[in-house]
Amino acid sequence: MQTQCSADLFGFAPVDRRPVQAAFDGGAITSDAGGLLLGATDRAIRLVERFATCFRDHRRPELVEHSVETLVGQRIFGIVLGYEDLNDHDVLRHDPVMALLVGKLEARRPDCAPMAGKSTLNRLELSRSTPSRYHKITHDPRAIERLFVDLFLEAHPRPPSQIILDLDATDVPLHGDQEGRFFHGYYDCHCYLPLYVYCGRHLLAALLRRSNQDAAAGAVEEVARIVGQIRGRWPRTRILLRGDSGFAREGLMAWCETNRVDFLFGLARNARLARQISREIEWAEEAARRRGRPARRYKDFLWSTLESWSRRRRVVAKAEWLGDKANPRFVVTSLKSSEVTARRLYERLYCARGDMENRIKECQLDLFADRTSTGSMRANQLRLWFASLAYVLLCALRRIGLAHTRFATATCGTLRLRLLKIGALVKTSVRRIKVAMASTYPWQAEWARAHARLTSAAA
């Protein structure tokens, strides 16, 4: 039977002899009802409120419809829910759940929507350090940087005995004529080279940099700032810096040695290092051929470069034979051999840094931290901070609301898909607002548990 449709009613093939019809008459329905957990998480850690204090509003108060806190919250919640583009907010500004998240149901003026559109949010992202005629909102970069570390410190009920700070640089490909764009030979594209600092799943810094410089450029200043802020609250906590060979630089290692910070960095292979483990490589080759599987041996020794290092340092080498070739690896560290053996240092401590790369992927792939299409580096840095704070918000949801559940270690993309993207009918009356979520939602128990925990944490 041929289906019938009109401007208001759409017909489809029948099922079990029953006609199937569709119409856009369901009322105020949202696909982001699970985002209510984001509001509960924000109330527990006050992220949006505190981020908003990093901005200064020079607009005339009597003409302001959308406060800075509303704008900041709208942008962060939008990123978490999967809306990377400011153009999306021309539709989101009418979404009932987004209105609940930012706490604004109606506009003061009859010609305005409750939330801001793309143009107003764009002026926020283009804010400068000093106000201008067309950009009345300014931001304080130093205050934003401090906020990341403050949120990290507050996530711990008591100071840990030791923490590991992971450093890594990655590429953000550029496809336009952005300020500061350079071609990077290793990544084979024009890109930025942001520096990330993590402690486990906690993000402590996201610094946007040009790519025409060393991977460790600015690392000493960034680490000094973070360590100083941490020690202001946790003076007895031992700190270990960990990174790949791009951070095995004299300046950073010397700073660590002067400031009682341990380090563990990869070390690029060279001919002198290779000669140090030539006998170990021969042993590994012989053992691999005899056993029919890869073999490895570790060597611990003091070593220094010919010119760039100021002193000899402990180097651990992994002499490994894989198949038909050698696979030597080296790390340099301030940790003593009496504290940790060579094998444990490499396999347990150094190799664990690979998990940080998964956290960077969450930021860039799930939360659009690589969306740096604005013309200026200042605006692109602010965009990176918005995406990074969206990550911090989801981490707080995971840590507070989802501990010991199936989602305790879920990625940001999985949390969005499984917990936040829930269809619901929003019913508004004089007495209350009810969000009637889908009865067939499969993870109701986990969602309810997260709500209970977040509500308790915010109390």
DRENLO-299161 format. One line per 3 residues: their letters; for each residue x, y, z of N, C-alpha, C, CB. Coordinates in steps of 0.2 Angstrom, whole numbers. Glycine has a CB too. Example, Ala and Ser with C-alpha at 12.3 -4.5 7.8 and 13.67 -1.06 7.14 Angstrom:
2
as) 66,-28,39,62,-22,39,66,-16,39,57,-22,45; 64,-11,35,68,-5,36,64,0,39,70,-3,29
# end
This chain:
459
mqt) 4,-6,0,0,0,0,4,6,0,-5,0,6; 3,11,-4,7,17,-5,5,21,2,5,21,-11; 11,24,5,10,28,11,8,35,9,17,28,15
qcs) 4,38,14,2,45,13,5,49,17,-6,45,14; 6,55,15,9,60,19,6,67,18,17,61,19; 7,72,23,4,79,22,10,83,25,-3,80,25
adl) 8,89,25,13,94,28,14,93,36,11,101,27; 9,90,39,9,89,46,10,81,48,3,92,49; 8,77,44,8,70,46,12,66,40,1,67,46
fgf) 16,61,43,20,57,38,19,50,39,28,59,39; 17,47,33,15,40,34,21,35,31,9,38,30; 21,29,34,26,24,33,23,18,32,32,24,38
apv) 27,13,30,25,6,28,21,3,35,30,2,26; 16,0,34,13,-3,40,16,-9,43,5,-5,38; 15,-10,50,19,-15,54,13,-19,57,24,-12,59
drr) 13,-25,56,7,-30,59,0,-27,57,8,-30,66; 0,-25,51,-7,-22,48,-9,-15,51,-12,-27,49; -4,-12,55,-6,-6,58,-2,0,54,-4,-6,65
pvq) -5,5,52,-2,11,49,3,14,54,-7,16,46; 9,16,51,14,20,55,14,27,52,21,16,54; 13,32,57,12,39,56,17,43,60,5,41,56
aaf) 20,48,58,24,52,62,22,59,61,31,51,60; 23,63,66,22,71,66,26,74,71,14,72,67; 27,81,69,31,85,74,26,88,79,35,90,70
dgg) 23,84,83,18,87,88,19,84,95,11,86,85; 25,82,96,26,79,103,27,84,108,32,75,102; 28,90,107,29,95,112,37,97,113,26,93,118
ait) 38,99,119,45,101,121,49,94,122,45,106,127; 52,91,117,56,85,118,63,87,117,53,80,113; 67,84,121,75,85,120,78,78,119,77,88,126
sda) 84,78,116,88,72,116,94,72,121,91,71,109; 94,77,125,100,78,130,97,78,137,103,84,128; 92,74,139,89,74,146,95,72,151,83,70,146
ggl) 99,67,149,104,65,154,109,70,156,108,59,151; 109,76,152,113,81,154,112,85,160,113,87,148; 106,83,163,104,85,170,110,83,175,97,83,172
llg) 113,78,174,118,76,178,124,81,178,121,69,176; 125,84,172,130,89,171,129,95,176,131,91,164; 123,97,177,121,102,181,122,100,188,114,104,180
atd) 121,94,190,122,91,197,129,91,198,119,85,198; 133,89,193,141,89,194,143,96,195,144,86,188; 141,101,191,143,108,192,142,111,198,140,112,186
rai) 136,109,201,134,111,208,139,108,213,127,110,210; 142,102,212,146,99,217,153,102,217,147,92,215; 155,105,211,162,107,211,162,115,209,166,104,206
rlv) 156,118,207,156,125,205,160,127,200,157,129,212; 161,123,195,166,124,189,164,130,185,166,118,185; 157,131,183,155,136,179,156,143,182,148,135,176
erf) 153,143,188,154,149,192,161,152,193,150,148,199; 165,147,195,172,149,196,176,151,189,176,144,199; 174,148,184,177,149,177,174,156,175,175,144,172
atc) 168,158,177,165,164,175,169,170,179,158,164,176; 171,169,185,175,174,188,182,176,185,176,172,195; 184,172,180,190,173,177,189,178,171,193,167,174
frd) 183,180,170,181,185,165,179,191,168,175,182,160; 179,197,165,177,203,167,172,206,162,183,208,168; 166,208,164,161,210,160,161,218,160,154,207,162
hrr) 162,221,154,162,229,154,156,231,150,169,231,150; 151,227,149,145,229,146,141,233,150,141,223,143; 136,237,148,132,241,152,127,236,155,128,247,148
pel) 126,236,162,122,231,165,115,231,163,123,232,172; 112,237,162,105,238,160,103,235,153,103,245,160; 109,234,149,107,231,142,109,224,142,111,235,137
veh) 112,221,147,114,214,147,108,209,147,120,213,152; 108,205,143,103,199,143,106,193,145,99,198,136; 112,191,143,115,185,145,121,186,149,117,181,138
sve) 121,184,155,127,185,159,133,181,157,125,184,167; 139,183,160,145,179,158,144,172,160,151,182,161; 141,171,166,141,164,169,136,160,164,138,164,176
tlv) 131,163,162,126,160,157,130,158,151,120,164,156; 134,162,148,137,161,142,143,156,143,141,167,139; 146,156,148,151,151,150,148,144,151,156,153,156
gqr) 143,144,155,140,137,156,137,134,149,134,138,161; 134,139,145,131,136,139,136,133,134,127,142,135; 142,136,134,147,134,130,150,127,132,153,139,129
ifg) 151,127,139,154,121,142,149,115,141,156,122,149; 143,116,143,138,111,143,137,109,135,131,113,146; 137,113,131,136,112,124,142,107,121,136,118,120
ivl) 148,109,123,154,104,121,153,97,124,160,107,123; 151,97,130,151,90,133,145,86,130,149,91,141; 140,89,128,134,86,125,135,85,117,128,90,126
gye) 141,87,115,143,85,108,142,91,103,139,79,106; 141,97,105,139,102,100,146,106,100,133,106,102; 150,105,95,157,108,95,156,115,92,161,104,91
dln) 151,116,87,151,123,84,147,128,87,149,121,76; 149,134,87,145,139,89,138,140,86,148,146,89; 138,138,79,132,139,75,127,134,78,133,136,68
dhd) 129,129,82,124,124,85,119,128,90,127,118,88; 122,133,93,118,137,98,113,141,96,123,141,102; 112,142,89,106,146,87,100,141,88,107,148,79
vlr) 101,135,88,95,130,89,95,128,97,96,124,85; 101,127,100,102,125,107,99,130,111,109,124,109; 99,137,109,96,142,114,89,141,115,97,149,110
hdp) 85,137,112,78,135,113,77,128,116,74,136,107; 83,125,118,82,118,120,80,119,128,89,114,120; 75,115,130,73,115,137,78,113,142,66,112,138
vma) 82,108,141,87,105,145,92,110,146,89,98,143; 95,113,140,100,118,141,98,124,145,102,120,134; 92,126,145,89,131,149,89,129,156,82,133,147
llv) 88,123,158,88,121,165,95,121,167,85,114,165; 100,119,163,107,118,165,110,125,166,111,115,159; 108,130,162,111,137,164,107,141,168,112,141,157
gkl) 101,138,170,97,141,175,93,147,173,101,143,181; 91,147,167,87,153,164,82,151,159,92,158,160; 75,151,161,70,149,157,67,154,153,65,146,162
ear) 67,160,155,64,165,150,69,171,150,57,168,154; 68,175,144,72,181,143,69,187,146,74,182,135; 73,192,148,70,198,150,66,202,145,75,202,153
rpd) 69,202,139,66,206,133,62,201,129,72,209,129; 57,203,126,52,199,122,56,197,115,46,202,121; 61,200,113,64,199,107,70,194,107,66,205,103
cap) 71,192,113,77,187,115,75,180,117,81,191,120; 79,176,115,78,169,118,81,168,125,82,164,113; 80,163,128,83,163,135,90,162,135,80,157,139
mag) 93,159,130,100,159,130,103,162,124,102,151,130; 110,162,123,113,166,118,114,162,112,120,168,121; 114,166,106,116,163,100,123,163,98,111,166,94
kst) 124,161,92,131,160,90,135,167,90,132,158,83; 132,173,88,136,179,88,138,181,95,131,184,85; 134,181,100,135,183,107,141,178,109,129,183,111
lnr) 140,172,108,146,167,111,152,168,107,143,160,110; 152,170,101,158,171,97,162,177,100,156,173,90; 158,182,102,161,188,105,164,186,112,156,194,106
lel) 162,181,115,165,179,121,171,175,120,160,174,125; 171,171,115,177,167,113,183,172,110,176,162,108; 181,178,107,186,183,105,188,188,110,183,186,98
srs) 186,187,116,188,191,121,195,192,122,185,189,128; 197,198,124,204,200,125,206,202,132,205,206,120; 212,204,133,214,205,140,212,212,141,222,205,140
tps) 211,217,136,208,223,138,202,224,133,213,229,136; 196,228,136,190,228,132,191,233,126,185,231,136; 187,232,121,187,236,115,180,238,113,191,233,109
ryh) 179,242,108,172,244,106,167,238,105,172,248,100; 170,233,102,166,227,100,167,221,104,167,225,93; 171,221,109,173,215,113,173,218,120,179,212,111
kit) 168,218,124,167,221,130,169,216,136,160,223,131; 169,209,134,171,204,139,178,203,139,166,198,139; 182,203,144,189,201,144,190,195,149,193,207,147
hdp) 196,192,148,197,186,152,205,186,155,196,180,149; 206,183,161,212,183,164,215,176,163,211,185,172; 220,175,159,223,169,157,226,166,163,228,169,152
rai) 229,170,168,233,167,174,227,164,178,237,172,177; 222,167,179,217,165,183,214,158,181,211,170,184; 213,157,174,211,151,171,216,146,172,209,152,164
erl) 222,147,172,227,142,173,227,140,180,234,145,171; 226,144,185,226,142,192,220,138,193,226,148,196; 214,139,190,208,136,191,209,128,190,202,138,187
fvd) 212,126,185,214,119,183,217,116,189,218,118,177; 222,119,192,226,116,198,221,116,204,232,119,199; 218,121,205,213,121,211,208,116,211,209,128,211
lfl) 205,114,205,200,109,204,203,102,205,197,109,197; 210,101,203,213,95,204,215,94,212,220,95,201; 217,99,215,218,99,222,212,97,226,221,105,225
eah) 206,100,225,200,99,228,197,93,227,195,105,226; 199,89,222,197,82,220,199,77,225,198,80,213; 204,79,229,207,74,234,205,76,241,215,74,233
prp) 202,71,245,200,73,252,206,74,256,196,67,254; 212,71,255,218,72,259,224,72,254,219,66,264; 230,75,256,236,75,251,238,68,250,241,80,254
psq) 240,66,244,243,60,243,250,60,245,242,58,235; 253,54,246,261,54,247,265,56,241,262,47,250; 262,54,235,266,55,229,261,56,223,271,49,228
iil) 263,60,219,259,61,213,264,61,207,255,67,213; 261,59,201,265,58,195,262,63,190,266,51,192; 266,68,188,264,73,183,266,71,176,266,80,184
dld) 261,69,171,263,67,164,263,73,160,259,62,162; 269,74,156,269,79,151,269,76,144,276,84,152; 266,80,139,266,77,133,264,83,128,261,71,132
atd) 267,83,122,265,87,117,262,83,111,271,91,114; 257,87,108,253,83,102,252,89,97,247,80,104; 249,86,91,248,91,86,241,93,85,250,88,79
vpl) 239,99,83,232,101,82,233,104,74,229,107,87; 231,99,69,231,102,62,227,108,61,229,96,58; 230,112,57,227,118,55,226,118,47,231,125,57
hgd) 220,121,46,218,121,39,216,128,36,212,116,38; 218,133,40,217,139,37,223,144,38,211,143,41; 223,150,39,228,155,39,229,157,47,228,160,34
qeg) 228,153,52,228,155,58,235,158,60,226,149,63; 234,163,65,240,166,68,245,160,71,238,171,73; 251,160,70,256,156,73,256,149,70,254,155,80
rff) 253,148,64,253,142,60,260,141,57,248,141,55; 263,135,58,269,133,55,269,125,53,275,134,60; 273,124,48,273,117,46,278,113,50,276,116,38
hgy) 275,107,52,279,103,57,281,96,53,275,101,63; 288,95,52,290,90,48,288,83,51,298,90,48; 288,82,58,286,75,60,279,74,59,288,75,68
ydc) 274,79,60,267,78,59,265,79,52,263,82,64; 269,81,48,268,82,41,262,87,39,268,75,37; 261,92,43,256,97,42,257,103,45,249,93,44
hcy) 253,108,44,253,114,47,249,113,54,250,120,43; 252,115,59,248,113,66,251,118,71,250,106,67; 247,118,77,249,120,83,252,114,87,243,123,87
lpl) 256,115,93,259,110,96,257,111,104,267,110,95; 251,110,106,249,111,113,253,106,118,242,110,114; 254,109,124,257,105,129,252,104,134,263,110,133
yvy) 251,97,136,247,95,141,250,92,147,242,89,138; 247,94,153,250,91,159,244,87,163,253,97,164; 245,81,164,240,77,167,243,74,174,237,71,163
cgr) 238,72,178,240,68,184,235,63,184,240,72,191; 236,57,182,231,52,181,226,54,176,228,50,188; 220,54,178,214,57,173,213,65,174,208,53,175
hll) 217,68,179,216,75,180,220,79,175,217,76,187; 217,84,172,220,88,168,222,95,172,216,90,162; 229,96,172,231,102,175,233,108,171,237,100,179
aal) 234,107,165,236,112,160,235,110,153,244,114,161; 234,115,149,233,114,142,235,121,139,226,112,140; 242,121,136,245,127,134,246,126,126,252,128,137
lrr) 242,131,123,243,131,115,250,134,114,237,135,112; 253,131,109,260,134,107,261,133,99,265,130,110; 265,137,97,267,137,90,271,130,89,271,143,87
snq) 271,128,83,274,121,81,282,122,79,270,117,77; 284,128,78,291,129,76,296,130,82,291,136,72; 295,125,87,299,126,93,300,119,96,297,131,98
daa) 304,118,100,305,111,104,299,109,107,311,112,108; 298,102,108,293,100,111,292,102,119,293,92,111; 298,103,121,298,105,129,298,113,130,305,102,132
aga) 297,116,124,297,124,125,292,126,130,296,127,118; 294,130,135,289,132,140,287,127,145,282,134,136; 290,121,145,289,116,150,291,118,157,291,110,148
vee) 297,121,157,300,123,164,295,128,167,307,126,163; 293,133,164,289,138,167,282,135,169,287,144,162; 279,131,165,273,128,166,273,123,172,270,124,160
var) 278,119,172,279,115,178,281,119,184,285,110,177; 285,124,184,286,128,190,280,131,193,291,133,188; 275,133,188,269,136,191,265,131,194,265,139,185
ivg) 264,125,191,260,120,194,263,117,200,259,114,189; 269,116,200,272,113,206,272,118,212,280,111,205; 273,124,211,272,129,216,265,130,219,274,136,213
qir) 260,129,215,253,129,217,251,123,221,248,130,211; 254,117,219,253,111,222,256,111,229,255,105,218; 262,113,229,266,113,236,263,118,241,273,114,234
grw) 260,123,238,257,128,243,251,125,247,254,134,239; 248,119,244,243,116,248,246,109,251,237,114,243; 250,106,247,253,99,249,260,100,249,251,94,243
prt) 263,103,254,270,104,255,274,97,255,272,108,261; 271,92,258,275,86,259,274,80,254,273,83,266; 270,82,249,269,77,243,275,77,238,262,79,239
ril) 277,71,237,283,70,233,280,70,225,286,63,234; 284,73,221,281,74,214,286,71,209,280,82,213; 284,67,205,288,64,199,285,67,193,288,57,199
lrg) 290,70,188,288,72,182,290,66,177,292,78,179; 285,65,172,286,59,167,285,62,160,282,53,169; 289,60,156,287,62,149,292,58,144,289,69,148
dsg) 291,59,138,295,55,133,301,59,131,291,55,126; 305,57,126,312,59,125,312,67,123,315,55,120; 306,69,121,306,76,120,307,81,126,299,78,116
far) 306,78,132,307,82,138,313,81,142,301,81,142; 318,77,139,324,75,142,329,81,140,327,68,140; 328,87,143,331,93,141,335,95,148,327,98,139
egl) 341,98,147,345,100,153,341,105,157,352,103,150; 338,110,154,335,115,158,329,112,162,331,120,153; 325,107,160,320,104,164,323,100,169,315,101,159
maw) 328,96,167,330,91,172,334,95,178,335,86,169; 338,100,176,341,104,181,337,107,186,346,109,178; 331,110,183,326,113,187,323,108,192,320,116,183
cet) 322,102,190,319,97,194,324,95,200,318,90,190; 330,95,198,336,93,203,336,99,208,342,92,200; 335,105,206,336,111,211,330,111,215,337,117,207
nrv) 324,109,213,318,110,216,315,104,219,313,114,212; 319,99,220,317,93,224,311,89,220,315,94,231; 311,89,214,306,86,210,309,80,206,302,91,205
dfl) 307,74,207,310,69,203,307,69,196,307,62,206; 311,65,191,309,65,184,311,58,181,313,71,180; 307,57,176,308,50,172,306,52,165,304,44,175
fgl) 311,52,161,310,54,154,313,49,149,313,61,153; 310,48,144,313,44,138,319,48,136,308,43,133; 324,44,133,330,46,131,331,44,123,336,44,135
arn) 332,49,119,333,47,112,339,43,111,333,53,107; 339,37,107,344,33,105,350,37,101,342,27,102; 356,35,103,362,37,99,367,32,99,364,44,101
arl) 372,33,95,378,28,94,381,27,101,383,31,89; 382,32,105,386,31,111,381,27,116,387,38,114; 375,28,116,371,24,120,370,17,118,364,27,121
arq) 370,16,111,370,9,108,376,5,110,369,10,101; 382,8,110,388,5,112,388,2,119,394,9,111; 384,6,124,384,4,131,380,-2,132,380,10,135
isr) 376,-4,127,372,-10,128,373,-15,123,364,-9,129; 379,-15,119,380,-20,114,380,-27,116,387,-18,110; 383,-28,122,384,-35,124,377,-37,127,388,-36,130
eie) 373,-33,129,366,-35,131,362,-37,125,363,-29,136; 363,-33,120,359,-34,114,361,-41,111,360,-29,108; 367,-43,111,369,-49,109,366,-55,113,377,-50,109
wae) 366,-54,119,363,-59,124,356,-60,122,364,-57,131; 352,-54,121,345,-54,120,344,-58,113,342,-47,120; 348,-57,108,347,-60,102,348,-67,102,352,-57,97
eaa) 353,-69,106,354,-77,107,349,-80,111,361,-78,111; 346,-77,116,341,-79,120,334,-80,116,340,-75,126; 333,-75,112,327,-75,107,327,-80,102,326,-68,104
rrr) 333,-82,99,333,-87,94,333,-94,98,340,-87,90; 335,-94,104,335,-101,107,328,-102,110,340,-101,113; 325,-97,112,318,-98,115,312,-98,110,317,-93,121
grp) 314,-94,104,309,-94,99,304,-88,101,305,-100,98; 306,-84,105,301,-78,107,306,-72,109,296,-80,113; 303,-66,109,307,-60,111,310,-61,117,302,-54,111
arr) 316,-58,118,320,-58,124,322,-51,126,325,-63,124; 323,-49,132,325,-43,134,330,-43,140,319,-38,135; 334,-38,141,338,-38,147,339,-30,148,345,-41,146
ykd) 340,-29,155,340,-22,157,347,-20,160,335,-20,162; 349,-14,158,356,-12,161,355,-5,164,361,-12,155; 358,-4,170,358,2,174,365,5,174,355,1,181
flw) 366,12,172,372,15,172,372,22,172,376,13,165; 377,26,174,377,33,174,380,35,167,382,35,180; 377,41,165,379,43,158,378,50,157,375,39,153
stl) 381,53,153,380,60,151,381,62,144,385,65,155; 378,67,141,380,69,134,387,72,134,374,74,132; 389,73,128,396,76,128,396,84,129,398,75,120
esw) 390,87,128,390,94,129,384,97,133,391,98,122; 378,95,131,372,98,134,371,97,141,366,96,129; 372,91,144,371,90,151,376,93,155,370,82,152
srr) 374,95,161,379,98,166,381,92,171,375,103,170; 379,86,171,381,81,175,379,74,173,378,82,182; 382,69,176,380,62,174,374,60,178,386,57,176
rrv) 369,57,174,363,55,177,362,47,176,357,59,174; 357,45,180,356,38,180,352,36,173,351,35,186; 354,31,169,351,29,163,349,22,164,355,31,157
vak) 343,20,162,341,13,162,340,11,154,335,12,166; 343,6,152,342,4,145,338,-3,145,349,3,142; 334,-4,140,331,-10,139,334,-13,132,323,-9,138
aew) 337,-18,133,340,-21,127,336,-27,125,348,-24,129; 332,-26,120,327,-31,117,328,-33,110,320,-28,118; 327,-40,109,327,-42,102,320,-45,100,332,-48,102
lgd) 317,-42,95,311,-43,92,311,-46,85,306,-37,92; 310,-53,85,310,-56,78,317,-56,75,305,-52,73; 318,-52,71,325,-52,67,328,-45,68,324,-53,60
kan) 326,-41,73,330,-35,74,330,-33,82,326,-29,70; 335,-28,83,335,-26,90,330,-20,91,343,-23,91; 328,-19,97,323,-14,99,326,-11,106,316,-17,100
prf) 331,-7,106,334,-4,112,330,2,114,341,-2,111; 329,3,120,325,9,123,329,12,129,318,7,125; 329,18,130,332,21,135,328,26,139,339,25,133
vvt) 329,27,146,326,32,150,331,35,154,320,29,154; 330,41,156,334,45,161,330,47,167,338,51,158; 333,46,173,329,47,179,333,50,185,325,41,181
slk) 330,53,189,333,55,196,332,50,201,330,62,198; 327,45,200,326,40,205,332,36,206,320,36,203; 333,34,212,339,30,214,338,22,213,341,31,221
sse) 343,19,211,343,12,210,340,8,216,349,9,208; 342,11,222,340,8,229,332,8,229,343,11,234; 329,13,226,322,14,226,318,10,222,320,21,225
vta) 320,9,216,317,5,211,322,2,206,312,10,207; 320,-4,204,325,-8,200,324,-6,193,324,-15,200; 329,-7,188,329,-5,181,322,-8,178,335,-8,178
rrl) 321,-14,179,315,-17,176,309,-14,178,315,-25,177; 308,-13,184,302,-10,187,301,-3,185,301,-11,194; 307,1,185,307,8,182,304,8,175,314,11,183
yer) 306,4,171,304,5,164,297,2,163,309,1,159; 296,-4,165,290,-8,164,284,-5,168,290,-15,165; 285,-3,174,279,-1,178,278,6,178,280,-4,185
lyc) 284,10,179,283,17,179,283,21,172,289,20,183; 288,19,168,289,23,162,283,21,157,295,22,159; 282,15,156,277,13,151,270,15,153,277,5,150
arg) 269,16,159,262,18,161,260,25,158,261,18,169; 265,29,156,264,36,153,260,35,147,270,39,152; 259,29,144,255,29,138,248,30,139,256,22,135
dme) 246,29,145,239,30,146,237,38,145,237,28,153; 242,42,146,240,49,145,238,51,138,246,53,147; 241,47,133,239,48,126,231,47,125,243,44,122
nri) 229,42,129,221,41,129,217,47,131,219,35,133; 220,50,137,217,56,139,217,62,134,220,58,146; 222,63,131,223,68,126,218,66,120,230,68,123
kec) 217,60,118,212,58,113,205,60,115,213,51,111; 204,59,122,197,61,124,196,68,123,196,59,131; 201,72,125,200,79,124,199,82,117,206,83,127
qld) 203,79,113,203,81,106,198,78,101,210,80,103; 197,72,102,192,68,98,185,69,101,194,61,97; 184,68,108,177,68,110,175,75,112,177,63,117
lfa) 179,79,114,177,86,117,180,91,112,180,87,124; 183,90,106,184,95,101,190,100,103,178,98,99; 195,98,107,200,102,109,204,104,103,204,99,114
drt) 204,101,97,207,102,91,204,107,87,209,96,88; 198,110,89,194,115,85,197,122,86,186,114,88; 202,123,83,206,129,83,206,133,77,213,128,85
stg) 200,134,74,199,138,68,198,145,68,193,135,64; 199,148,74,198,155,75,205,158,72,197,157,82; 205,165,70,211,168,67,217,169,72,209,174,64
smr) 215,170,78,221,172,83,222,167,88,219,179,87; 228,166,90,230,161,95,227,162,102,238,161,96; 226,169,103,222,170,110,216,167,110,222,178,111
anq) 212,168,104,205,165,104,205,157,104,201,168,98; 210,155,100,211,147,100,213,144,107,216,145,95; 217,148,111,219,146,117,213,146,122,224,150,120
lrl) 208,151,121,202,151,125,198,145,123,198,157,124; 197,143,117,193,138,114,196,131,117,193,137,107; 203,131,118,206,125,121,204,124,128,214,125,120
wfa) 204,130,132,202,130,139,195,128,140,203,137,142; 190,130,135,183,128,136,183,120,135,179,132,130; 186,118,130,186,110,129,189,107,135,189,108,122
sla) 194,109,137,198,106,143,194,106,149,205,110,144; 190,112,151,186,112,156,180,108,156,184,119,158; 177,107,149,172,102,148,175,95,150,170,102,141
yvl) 181,93,149,184,87,151,184,86,158,191,86,148; 186,92,162,186,92,169,180,90,172,189,99,172; 174,93,169,168,92,171,166,85,171,163,97,167
lca) 167,82,165,165,75,164,169,70,169,166,73,157; 176,72,170,180,68,175,177,69,182,187,71,175; 174,74,184,171,75,190,165,71,190,169,82,192
lrr) 161,71,185,155,66,185,157,59,186,151,67,178; 162,57,182,165,50,183,167,49,189,170,49,177; 171,53,192,174,52,199,169,52,205,179,57,200
igl) 164,57,205,160,57,210,154,53,209,157,65,211; 151,53,203,145,49,202,145,42,200,141,53,198; 151,40,197,151,34,193,156,29,196,152,35,186
aht) 159,31,202,164,26,205,161,19,206,167,29,211; 165,14,205,163,7,206,156,5,202,161,6,213; 155,8,196,150,6,191,153,4,185,145,12,190
rfa) 149,2,180,152,0,174,155,6,170,147,-4,170; 153,12,172,156,18,168,161,21,172,150,23,167; 164,18,177,169,21,181,175,23,177,171,17,187
tat) 177,19,172,183,21,168,181,22,160,188,15,168; 174,24,159,172,25,152,175,31,150,164,25,152; 176,32,143,178,38,140,173,43,140,181,36,133
cgt) 175,49,138,170,55,138,165,53,132,174,61,136; 167,50,127,162,49,122,157,44,124,166,46,115; 159,39,127,155,34,130,150,36,135,159,28,133
lrl) 152,41,139,148,44,144,143,48,141,152,48,149; 145,52,136,140,56,132,134,51,129,143,60,127; 136,46,126,132,42,122,127,38,127,135,37,118
rll) 130,35,132,126,31,137,122,34,142,131,26,140; 125,40,145,122,43,150,119,50,149,127,44,156; 121,53,144,118,60,143,113,61,137,124,65,141
kig) 114,56,132,109,57,126,103,52,128,113,54,120; 98,55,131,92,52,133,86,56,131,92,51,141; 82,53,127,76,57,125,71,58,130,73,53,119
alv) 68,64,130,63,65,136,58,71,134,67,67,142; 52,70,137,47,76,136,48,80,142,40,73,135; 48,87,141,49,92,146,42,95,147,55,97,144
kts) 39,94,153,33,97,154,34,102,159,28,91,157; 31,108,158,32,114,162,25,116,164,36,120,158; 24,117,171,18,120,174,20,125,179,14,114,177
vrr) 15,128,182,16,133,187,20,131,193,9,136,189; 19,124,195,22,121,201,28,118,200,17,117,204; 30,115,194,36,112,193,38,111,186,35,105,196
ikv) 44,108,185,46,106,178,48,99,178,52,111,175; 45,95,174,46,88,174,49,86,168,40,84,176; 55,82,168,58,79,163,56,72,162,66,81,163
ama) 52,70,158,49,63,157,54,59,153,42,63,155; 59,56,155,64,52,151,61,45,149,70,51,155; 64,43,143,62,37,140,62,31,145,66,35,134
sty) 56,27,145,55,22,150,60,16,148,48,20,150; 62,15,142,66,10,140,73,11,140,64,8,133; 75,17,143,82,18,144,86,13,148,83,25,148
pwq) 91,10,145,94,3,148,98,4,154,98,0,143; 101,10,156,105,11,162,102,15,167,112,14,159; 96,14,169,93,18,174,96,18,181,85,16,174
aew) 98,12,182,101,11,189,107,15,190,102,3,190; 112,15,185,118,18,185,116,26,185,122,17,179; 112,28,181,110,35,181,107,37,188,105,36,175
ara) 103,33,191,100,35,197,105,35,203,94,30,199; 110,31,202,115,31,207,120,37,207,120,24,207; 121,39,201,125,45,199,122,51,202,127,46,192
har) 115,51,201,111,57,203,111,57,211,104,56,201; 111,52,214,111,52,221,117,54,224,109,45,224; 123,52,221,130,53,224,131,61,222,135,49,220
lts) 129,63,216,131,70,215,127,75,219,129,72,207; 120,73,220,116,77,225,119,78,232,109,74,225; 121,72,234,124,72,241,131,76,241,126,65,243
aaa) 135,76,236,141,79,236,140,87,235,145,77,230; 134,89,232,133,96,232,130,99,238,128,97,226; 127,95,242,123,97,248,128,100,253,120,91,252
# end
